[in-house]
Amino acid sequence: MAEAEKFLKSIGFVEFRVRHHGDVARIELKGNDFKKLLSSGVRKTVTEKLKSLGYKFISLDLEGFRSGRMNEGLKKSSRRIRRA
């Protein structure tokens, strides 16, 4: 994951995260960076690089980047546990 983020930073992305889900890389970007990533040359370069790092699938999170995003699932889980 760190290597994937280092690569995205090297090609000009600033505010983003690459989330690791087994063999899936889920890229979270600010909405204004979607167009840049989806341009054919960049998309192909990113796909090739992340696959070379061992990911089988590369996805773009359509909700985009939000700081603290991974904590949202934890909050929901802890609510379920308390109710049980």
All heavy atoms as an XYZ file, in Angstrom:
679
protein
N       0.828     -1.189      0.000
C       0.000      0.000      0.000
C       0.872      1.252      0.000
O       0.613      2.176     -0.745
C      -0.935     -0.027      1.206
C      -1.893      1.126      1.247
S      -3.230      0.969      2.450
C      -2.403      0.510      3.937
N       1.888      1.298      0.825
C       2.763      2.470      0.876
C       3.432      2.709     -0.478
O       3.563      3.852     -0.910
C       3.814      2.301      1.970
N       3.813      1.631     -1.134
C       4.459      1.758     -2.445
C       3.475      2.312     -3.477
O       3.845      3.139     -4.317
C       4.998      0.397     -2.889
C       5.994      0.471     -4.003
C       7.279      1.200     -3.645
O       7.703      1.161     -2.482
O       7.861      1.825     -4.545
N       2.224      1.893     -3.418
C       1.203      2.404     -4.341
C       0.977      3.891     -4.107
O       0.877      4.671     -5.061
C      -0.102      1.626     -4.161
N       0.914      4.306     -2.847
C       0.721      5.728     -2.536
C       1.940      6.544     -2.948
O       1.797      7.653     -3.463
C       0.398      5.905     -1.062
C      -0.984      5.400     -0.721
C      -1.401      5.673      0.710
O      -0.557      6.106      1.529
O      -2.588      5.455      1.013
N       3.109      6.002     -2.750
C       4.336      6.692     -3.156
C       4.317      6.927     -4.669
O       4.688      8.003     -5.150
C       5.546      5.843     -2.750
C       6.870      6.468     -3.002
C       7.972      5.550     -2.474
C       9.341      6.095     -2.779
N      10.407      5.206     -2.299
N       3.872      5.929     -5.413
C       3.792      6.056     -6.869
C       2.788      7.135     -7.271
O       3.099      7.990     -8.109
C       3.409      4.706     -7.504
C       3.113      4.838     -8.967
C       4.136      5.077     -9.870
C       1.815      4.763     -9.433
C       3.858      5.235    -11.224
C       1.528      4.918    -10.775
C       2.556      5.151    -11.676
N       1.578      7.107     -6.689
C       0.576      8.115     -7.052
C       1.074      9.523     -6.744
O       0.850     10.455     -7.521
C      -0.749      7.843     -6.347
C      -1.545      6.657     -6.873
C      -2.793      6.433     -6.032
C      -1.923      6.839     -8.324
N       1.769      9.664     -5.651
C       2.340     10.972     -5.303
C       3.374     11.399     -6.346
O       3.427     12.560     -6.750
C       2.977     10.913     -3.915
C       3.436     12.248     -3.414
C       3.907     12.165     -1.970
C       4.250     13.562     -1.473
N       4.567     13.571     -0.056
N       4.167     10.440     -6.818
C       5.215     10.756     -7.793
C       4.661     11.227     -9.133
O       5.361     11.906     -9.885
C       6.140      9.547     -8.015
O       5.539      8.581     -8.854
N       3.408     10.878     -9.435
C       2.819     11.327    -10.700
C       1.871     12.513    -10.510
O       1.122     12.861    -11.416
C       2.134     10.179    -11.476
C       1.003      9.550    -10.692
C       3.164      9.127    -11.889
C       0.173      8.562    -11.511
N       1.927     13.117     -9.328
C       1.242     14.388     -9.151
C      -0.008     14.425     -8.305
O      -0.581     15.498     -8.113
N      -0.457     13.297     -7.779
C      -1.622     13.322     -6.897
C      -1.176     13.782     -5.512
O      -0.095     13.430     -5.058
C      -2.304     11.955     -6.845
C      -2.961     11.586     -8.144
C      -2.330     10.754     -9.044
C      -4.205     12.106     -8.484
C      -2.918     10.424    -10.255
C      -4.798     11.794     -9.692
C      -4.156     10.954    -10.583
N      -2.019     14.569     -4.850
C      -1.627     15.163     -3.579
C      -2.447     14.626     -2.414
O      -1.892     14.161     -1.425
C      -1.755     16.702     -3.640
C      -1.413     17.329     -2.305
C      -0.869     17.260     -4.748
N      -3.751     14.672     -2.521
C      -4.613     14.251     -1.413
C      -5.391     13.011     -1.831
O      -6.324     13.079     -2.624
C      -5.562     15.386     -1.031
C      -6.128     15.229      0.342
C      -6.818     16.484      0.844
O      -6.964     17.460      0.086
O      -7.219     16.461      2.007
N      -4.994     11.856     -1.304
C      -5.563     10.573     -1.720
C      -5.180      9.501     -0.714
O      -4.354      9.713      0.161
C      -5.046     10.185     -3.109
C      -3.562      9.971     -3.123
C      -3.033      8.727     -2.864
C      -2.697     11.027     -3.356
C      -1.655      8.527     -2.838
C      -1.318     10.843     -3.334
C      -0.802      9.593     -3.074
N      -5.754      8.328     -0.886
C      -5.356      7.126     -0.146
C      -5.535      5.937     -1.076
O      -6.405      5.927     -1.938
C      -6.226      6.878      1.091
C      -5.894      7.725      2.280
C      -4.547      7.315      2.891
N      -4.188      8.185      3.970
C      -3.351      9.218      3.876
N      -2.798      9.511      2.731
N      -3.070      9.955      4.911
N      -4.689      4.924     -0.873
C      -4.890      3.632     -1.521
C      -5.196      2.660     -0.400
O      -4.384      2.447      0.493
C      -3.647      3.179     -2.311
C      -3.892      1.797     -2.920
C      -3.290      4.193     -3.394
N      -6.392      2.123     -0.422
C      -6.822      1.157      0.598
C      -6.573     -0.250      0.068
O      -6.818     -0.553     -1.094
C      -8.305      1.332      0.936
C      -8.700      2.740      1.317
C      -8.102      3.169      2.616
N      -8.614      4.486      2.988
C      -8.202      5.194      3.993
N      -7.241      4.749      4.781
N      -8.725      6.378      4.257
N      -6.090     -1.101      0.939
C      -5.734     -2.475      0.590
C      -6.832     -3.417      1.075
O      -7.156     -3.438      2.257
C      -4.397     -2.807      1.271
C      -3.973     -4.211      1.124
N      -3.340     -4.681      0.007
C      -4.085     -5.267      1.968
C      -3.076     -5.974      0.181
N      -3.521     -6.341      1.350
N      -7.410     -4.170      0.160
C      -8.431     -5.176      0.477
C      -8.016     -6.482     -0.198
O      -8.521     -6.820     -1.270
C      -9.817     -4.744     -0.017
C     -10.267     -3.425      0.525
N     -10.793     -3.279      1.789
C     -10.259     -2.181     -0.020
C     -11.102     -2.010      1.992
N     -10.787     -1.325      0.916
N      -7.070     -7.169      0.408
C      -6.563     -8.402     -0.203
C      -5.859     -8.071     -1.505
O      -4.897     -7.318     -1.524
N      -6.372     -8.594     -2.613
C      -5.753     -8.331     -3.916
C      -6.422     -7.165     -4.650
O      -6.239     -6.983     -5.846
C      -5.734     -9.588     -4.787
C      -7.115    -10.158     -5.057
O      -8.123     -9.593     -4.578
O      -7.195    -11.185     -5.766
N      -7.191     -6.359     -3.908
C      -7.860     -5.189     -4.480
C      -7.248     -3.914     -3.899
O      -7.119     -3.776     -2.682
C      -9.379     -5.200     -4.176
C     -10.052     -3.938     -4.701
C     -10.034     -6.445     -4.749
N      -6.889     -2.987     -4.776
C      -6.462     -1.651     -4.365
C      -7.636     -0.711     -4.630
O      -8.122     -0.626     -5.755
C      -5.249     -1.202     -5.161
N      -8.107     -0.039     -3.586
C      -9.219      0.920     -3.738
C      -8.638      2.311     -3.583
O      -8.155      2.695     -2.523
C     -10.300      0.672     -2.689
C     -11.455      1.665     -2.780
C     -12.604      1.272     -1.855
N     -12.209      1.011     -0.491
C     -12.143      1.946      0.473
N     -12.436      3.200      0.213
N     -11.793      1.603      1.701
N      -8.671      3.070     -4.669
C      -8.089      4.407     -4.679
C      -9.156      5.425     -4.295
O     -10.226      5.469     -4.892
C      -7.510      4.743     -6.069
C      -6.436      3.725     -6.462
C      -6.957      6.166     -6.089
C      -5.971      3.837     -7.902
N      -8.850      6.234     -3.281
C      -9.709      7.343     -2.871
C      -9.009      8.631     -3.285
O      -7.876      8.884     -2.879
C      -9.911      7.362     -1.358
C     -10.627      6.166     -0.802
C     -10.734      6.228      0.716
O     -10.347      7.239      1.330
O     -11.205      5.239      1.300
N      -9.679      9.432     -4.114
C      -9.140     10.709     -4.581
C     -10.129     11.820     -4.279
O     -11.327     11.560     -4.126
C      -8.967     10.696     -6.105
C      -7.993      9.737     -6.745
C      -8.162      9.781     -8.255
C      -6.580     10.104     -6.377
N      -9.648     13.034     -4.263
C     -10.544     14.179     -4.243
C     -11.282     14.195     -5.584
O     -10.714     13.820     -6.616
C      -9.767     15.491     -4.060
C      -9.261     15.690     -2.658
C     -10.432     15.912     -1.736
C     -10.002     16.409     -0.388
N     -11.123     16.591      0.511
N     -12.529     14.604     -5.577
C     -13.355     14.589     -6.788
C     -12.732     15.270     -7.990
O     -12.881     14.799     -9.119
N     -12.007     16.361     -7.766
C     -11.415     17.075     -8.898
C     -10.236     16.319     -9.523
O      -9.747     16.701    -10.579
C     -11.009     18.500     -8.509
C     -10.089     18.546     -7.303
O      -9.888     17.546     -6.619
N      -9.540     19.708     -7.038
N      -9.770     15.222     -8.908
C      -8.698     14.405     -9.481
C      -9.214     13.189    -10.263
O      -8.423     12.489    -10.897
C      -7.748     13.914     -8.384
C      -6.767     14.984     -7.945
O      -6.479     15.903     -8.737
O      -6.280     14.896     -6.805
N     -10.516     12.940    -10.234
C     -11.062     11.791    -10.959
C     -10.719     11.870    -12.447
O     -10.274     10.898    -13.046
C     -12.582     11.720    -10.803
C     -13.061     11.128     -9.513
C     -12.394     11.323     -8.312
C     -14.224     10.384     -9.485
C     -12.862     10.782     -7.125
C     -14.704      9.831     -8.310
C     -14.021     10.034     -7.130
N     -10.955     13.031    -13.033
C     -10.728     13.194    -14.467
C      -9.274     12.910    -14.825
O      -8.991     12.251    -15.824
C     -11.126     14.600    -14.910
C     -11.108     14.807    -16.393
C     -11.665     16.176    -16.756
C     -11.708     16.344    -18.256
N     -12.304     17.624    -18.636
N      -8.354     13.390    -13.994
C      -6.928     13.152    -14.245
C      -6.617     11.659    -14.224
O      -5.935     11.146    -15.110
C      -6.078     13.877    -13.198
C      -4.596     13.625    -13.352
C      -3.794     14.327    -12.282
C      -2.316     14.007    -12.417
N      -1.512     14.691    -11.410
N      -7.111     10.955    -13.203
C      -6.825      9.522    -13.106
C      -7.441      8.747    -14.263
O      -6.842      7.807    -14.780
C      -7.338      8.943    -11.787
C      -7.086      7.444    -11.626
C      -5.610      7.170    -11.387
C      -7.905      6.863    -10.519
N      -8.623      9.153    -14.687
C      -9.333      8.402    -15.710
C      -8.888      8.717    -17.133
O      -9.324      8.047    -18.065
C     -10.843      8.606    -15.560
C     -11.411      8.027    -14.261
C     -12.877      8.393    -14.104
C     -11.214      6.524    -14.187
N      -8.011      9.705    -17.310
C      -7.484      9.935    -18.652
C      -6.710      8.677    -19.042
O      -6.057      8.044    -18.218
C      -6.595     11.180    -18.683
O      -5.424     10.980    -17.935
N      -6.805      8.293    -20.289
C      -6.319      6.976    -20.714
C      -4.858      6.713    -20.368
O      -4.520      5.630    -19.901
C      -6.562      6.771    -22.205
O      -5.860      7.753    -22.946
N      -3.982      7.655    -20.570
C      -2.568      7.418    -20.277
C      -2.305      7.216    -18.801
O      -1.568      6.300    -18.413
N      -2.904      8.037    -17.964
C      -2.692      7.924    -16.511
C      -3.334      6.649    -15.989
O      -2.734      5.912    -15.206
C      -3.229      9.171    -15.773
C      -3.129      9.001    -14.268
C      -2.480     10.421    -16.225
N      -4.550      6.377    -16.412
C      -5.246      5.163    -15.960
C      -4.427      3.917    -16.280
O      -4.251      3.041    -15.427
C      -6.625      5.083    -16.623
C      -7.455      3.903    -16.092
C      -8.788      3.815    -16.787
N      -8.566      3.355    -18.146
C      -9.276      3.751    -19.205
N     -10.242      4.625    -19.062
N      -9.020      3.279    -20.395
N      -3.903      3.848    -17.472
C      -3.111      2.686    -17.881
C      -1.827      2.586    -17.048
O      -1.473      1.501    -16.582
C      -2.761      2.790    -19.367
C      -1.978      1.611    -19.874
C      -1.678      1.727    -21.352
C      -0.878      0.502    -21.778
N      -0.380      0.615    -23.119
N      -1.154      3.705    -16.847
C       0.081      3.719    -16.065
C      -0.168      3.273    -14.630
O       0.581      2.458    -14.081
C       0.698      5.138    -16.081
O       0.967      5.499    -17.435
C       1.975      5.198    -15.270
N      -1.228      3.800    -14.015
C      -1.560      3.443    -12.632
C      -1.936      1.966    -12.543
O      -1.472      1.247    -11.652
C      -2.697      4.346    -12.088
C      -3.229      3.820    -10.766
C      -2.202      5.781    -11.935
N      -2.734      1.506    -13.479
C      -3.150      0.096    -13.484
C      -1.935     -0.825    -13.603
O      -1.793     -1.781    -12.835
C      -4.131     -0.174    -14.640
O      -5.277      0.653    -14.458
C      -4.566     -1.627    -14.685
N      -1.062     -0.530    -14.525
C       0.127     -1.369    -14.716
C       1.008     -1.379    -13.469
O       1.485     -2.429    -13.041
C       0.927     -0.894    -15.934
C       0.247     -1.208    -17.247
C       0.945     -0.606    -18.460
O       1.942      0.149    -18.287
O       0.495     -0.888    -19.577
N       1.222     -0.215    -12.874
C       2.083     -0.131    -11.692
C       1.491     -0.890    -10.516
O       2.178     -1.681     -9.851
C       2.317      1.337    -11.312
C       3.136      1.517    -10.054
C       4.539      0.940    -10.196
C       5.373      1.222     -8.952
N       6.715      0.666     -9.049
N       0.199     -0.676    -10.238
C      -0.418     -1.347     -9.095
C      -0.506     -2.853     -9.310
O      -0.309     -3.625     -8.371
C      -1.778     -0.727     -8.760
C      -1.682      0.453     -7.768
C      -0.820      1.574     -8.258
C      -3.042      0.919     -7.355
N      -0.711     -3.285    -10.538
C      -0.699     -4.727    -10.806
C       0.705     -5.292    -10.603
O       0.864     -6.400    -10.103
C      -1.232     -5.033    -12.200
C      -2.741     -4.908    -12.258
C      -3.320     -5.471    -13.529
C      -4.833     -5.460    -13.386
N      -5.484     -6.333    -14.345
N       1.727     -4.517    -10.933
C       3.099     -4.982    -10.714
C       3.416     -5.094     -9.226
O       4.338     -5.806     -8.834
C       4.111     -4.048    -11.397
O       4.337     -2.878    -10.636
N       2.640     -4.391     -8.397
C       2.816     -4.475     -6.940
C       2.025     -5.635     -6.329
O       2.057     -5.830     -5.122
C       2.381     -3.155     -6.294
C       3.218     -1.929     -6.662
C       2.607     -0.665     -6.057
C       4.657     -2.101     -6.211
N       1.288     -6.372     -7.179
C       0.593     -7.562     -6.706
C      -0.918     -7.472     -6.631
O      -1.571     -8.449     -6.276
N      -1.477     -6.322     -6.956
C      -2.937     -6.206     -6.947
C      -3.520     -6.805     -8.211
O      -2.990     -6.598     -9.302
C      -3.364     -4.741     -6.839
C      -2.987     -4.104     -5.530
C      -1.938     -3.200     -5.452
C      -3.681     -4.407     -4.366
C      -1.581     -2.616     -4.251
C      -3.325     -3.820     -3.158
C      -2.276     -2.927     -3.109
O      -1.936     -2.354     -1.923
N      -4.607     -7.555     -8.080
C      -5.299     -8.100     -9.244
C      -6.312     -7.110     -9.784
O      -6.585     -7.068    -10.976
C      -6.037     -9.391     -8.876
C      -5.187    -10.605     -8.788
C      -6.075    -11.821     -8.585
C      -5.282    -13.094     -8.633
N      -6.148    -14.264     -8.443
N      -6.916     -6.354     -8.882
C      -7.970     -5.414     -9.246
C      -7.662     -4.044     -8.671
O      -7.215     -3.937     -7.522
C      -9.329     -5.888     -8.706
C      -9.672     -7.284     -9.126
C      -9.464     -8.350     -8.263
C     -10.188     -7.547    -10.389
C      -9.770     -9.645     -8.633
C     -10.486     -8.838    -10.778
C     -10.282     -9.895     -9.896
N      -7.919     -3.012     -9.467
C      -7.719     -1.639     -9.023
C      -9.048     -0.922     -9.206
O      -9.629     -0.933    -10.286
C      -6.610     -0.932     -9.839
C      -5.246     -1.589     -9.586
C      -6.523      0.533     -9.456
C      -4.934     -2.734    -10.452
N      -9.549     -0.318     -8.116
C     -10.838      0.362     -8.200
C     -10.707      1.812     -7.749
O      -9.822      2.163     -6.977
C     -11.887     -0.357     -7.349
O     -11.572     -0.240     -5.977
N     -11.622      2.636     -8.235
C     -11.709      4.028     -7.830
C     -12.960      4.177     -6.982
O     -14.055      3.851     -7.420
C     -11.803      4.940     -9.060
C     -12.035      6.421     -8.810
C     -10.902      7.010     -7.968
C     -12.151      7.163    -10.134
N     -12.795      4.623     -5.760
C     -13.914      4.819     -4.843
C     -14.687      6.056     -5.288
O     -14.163      7.170     -5.258
C     -13.392      4.994     -3.416
C     -14.492      5.002     -2.385
O     -15.571      5.573     -2.656
O     -14.273      4.455     -1.300
N     -15.927      5.869     -5.729
C     -16.718      6.967     -6.271
C     -17.136      7.989     -5.226
O     -17.535      9.100     -5.567
C     -17.942      6.421     -7.009
C     -17.617      5.569     -8.232
C     -18.906      5.051     -8.868
C     -16.796      6.340     -9.240
N     -17.022      7.641     -3.944
C     -17.315      8.615     -2.896
C     -16.125      9.544     -2.657
O     -16.270     10.564     -2.003
C     -17.694      7.908     -1.596
C     -19.053      7.258     -1.674
C     -19.488      6.677     -0.347
O     -18.765      5.793      0.168
O     -20.516      7.138      0.165
N     -14.976      9.188     -3.179
C     -13.809     10.044     -3.074
C     -13.102      9.961     -1.735
O     -13.468      9.177     -0.860
N     -12.080     10.790     -1.599
C     -11.249     10.804     -0.401
C     -11.899     11.617      0.707
O     -12.363     12.727      0.486
C      -9.875     11.397     -0.724
C      -9.016     11.592      0.488
C      -8.380     10.518      1.072
C      -8.870     12.843      1.055
C      -7.591     10.685      2.203
C      -8.084     13.034      2.180
C      -7.448     11.945      2.748
N     -11.911     11.036      1.894
C     -12.337     11.750      3.105
C     -11.430     11.295      4.231
O     -11.268     10.095      4.464
C     -13.782     11.411      3.468
C     -14.793     12.048      2.566
C     -16.213     11.984      3.140
N     -16.583     10.760      3.795
C     -17.236      9.748      3.231
N     -17.550      9.787      1.964
N     -17.562      8.691      3.936
N     -10.842     12.245      4.929
C      -9.990     11.918      6.058
C     -10.805     11.207      7.133
O     -11.941     11.595      7.410
C      -9.386     13.209      6.627
O      -8.482     12.895      7.645
N     -10.265     10.144      7.713
C     -10.972      9.388      8.747
C     -11.974      8.392      8.209
O     -12.751      7.805      8.945
N     -11.958      8.164      6.928
C     -12.937      7.284      6.272
C     -12.958      5.874      6.853
O     -14.007      5.280      7.042
C     -12.606      7.221      4.788
C     -13.465      6.292      4.004
C     -14.500      7.098      3.274
N     -15.461      6.232      2.666
C     -15.544      6.013      1.372
N     -14.731      6.618      0.550
N     -16.461      5.217      0.902
N     -11.796      5.327      7.158
C     -11.737      3.958      7.664
C     -12.357      3.851      9.055
O     -12.795      2.788      9.462
C     -10.292      3.452      7.679
C      -9.702      3.262      6.299
S     -10.617      2.122      5.248
C     -10.178      0.571      6.003
N     -12.420      4.945      9.791
C     -13.031      4.932     11.118
C     -14.550      4.836     11.060
O     -15.175      4.449     12.032
C     -12.626      6.184     11.902
C     -11.151      6.198     12.197
O     -10.524      5.155     12.325
N     -10.591      7.376     12.292
N     -15.152      5.189      9.920
C     -16.608      5.135      9.796
C     -17.124      3.722     10.033
O     -18.104      3.519     10.711
C     -17.039      5.635      8.422
C     -16.824      7.114      8.241
C     -17.124      7.592      6.839
O     -17.651      6.797      6.027
O     -16.841      8.757      6.546
N     -16.450      2.733      9.483
C     -16.852      1.346      9.676
C     -16.711      0.903     11.120
O     -17.523      0.146     11.638
N     -15.685      1.415     11.785
C     -15.475      1.066     13.194
C     -16.595      1.627     14.060
O     -17.072      0.974     14.967
C     -14.124      1.601     13.679
C     -12.895      1.012     13.020
C     -11.646      1.742     13.494
C     -12.789     -0.476     13.296
N     -17.029      2.838     13.785
C     -18.102      3.449     14.560
C     -19.396      2.656     14.408
O     -20.095      2.404     15.373
C     -18.316      4.896     14.116
C     -17.176      5.808     14.492
C     -17.384      7.197     13.921
C     -16.160      8.061     14.150
N     -16.266      9.352     13.462
N     -19.697      2.244     13.183
C     -20.912      1.452     12.944
C     -20.821      0.106     13.650
O     -21.775     -0.349     14.249
C     -21.127      1.246     11.446
C     -21.543      2.499     10.734
C     -21.688      2.253      9.252
C     -21.999      3.544      8.521
N     -22.051      3.369      7.077
N     -19.655     -0.525     13.603
C     -19.473     -1.834     14.263
C     -19.650     -1.713     15.770
O     -20.273     -2.563     16.394
C     -18.085     -2.394     13.961
O     -17.964     -2.679     12.598
N     -19.087     -0.667     16.357
C     -19.179     -0.526     17.813
C     -20.630     -0.252     18.234
O     -21.049     -0.675     19.281
C     -18.245      0.567     18.319
O     -18.647      1.832     17.858
N     -21.403      0.416     17.394
C     -22.818      0.628     17.711
C     -23.567     -0.690     17.709
O     -24.401     -0.944     18.547
C     -23.460      1.597     16.712
C     -23.200      3.041     17.065
C     -23.951      3.915     16.154
N     -23.004      4.201     15.063
C     -23.274      4.861     13.976
N     -24.473      5.309     13.745
N     -22.369      5.086     13.064
N     -23.248     -1.536     16.743
C     -23.913     -2.845     16.679
C     -23.560     -3.695     17.886
O     -24.390     -4.387     18.425
C     -23.509     -3.574     15.405
C     -24.245     -3.092     14.204
C     -23.939     -3.986     13.016
N     -23.697     -3.109     11.897
C     -22.682     -3.192     11.069
N     -21.789     -4.135     11.207
N     -22.540     -2.344     10.083
N     -22.322     -3.620     18.304
C     -21.884     -4.424     19.458
C     -22.609     -3.972     20.724
O     -23.065     -4.786     21.507
C     -20.347     -4.331     19.617
C     -19.664     -5.028     18.445
C     -19.900     -4.925     20.934
C     -18.167     -4.800     18.366
N     -22.738     -2.684     20.927
C     -23.396     -2.181     22.134
C     -24.868     -2.575     22.187
O     -25.409     -2.820     23.234
C     -23.290     -0.657     22.187
C     -21.926     -0.193     22.581
C     -21.913      1.309     22.757
N     -20.658      1.806     22.263
C     -20.481      2.929     21.637
N     -21.485      3.737     21.434
N     -19.298      3.299     21.220
N     -25.506     -2.613     21.045
C     -26.932     -2.964     21.005
C     -27.174     -4.442     21.232
O     -28.229     -4.841     21.651
C     -27.534     -2.554     19.662
C     -27.612     -1.074     19.485
C     -28.201     -0.752     18.158
N     -28.200      0.681     17.931
C     -28.344      1.254     16.779
N     -28.498      0.511     15.689
N     -28.341      2.560     16.651
N     -26.198     -5.251     20.941
C     -26.364     -6.710     21.024
C     -26.500     -7.202     22.445
O     -26.277     -6.636     23.420
C     -25.193     -7.408     20.358
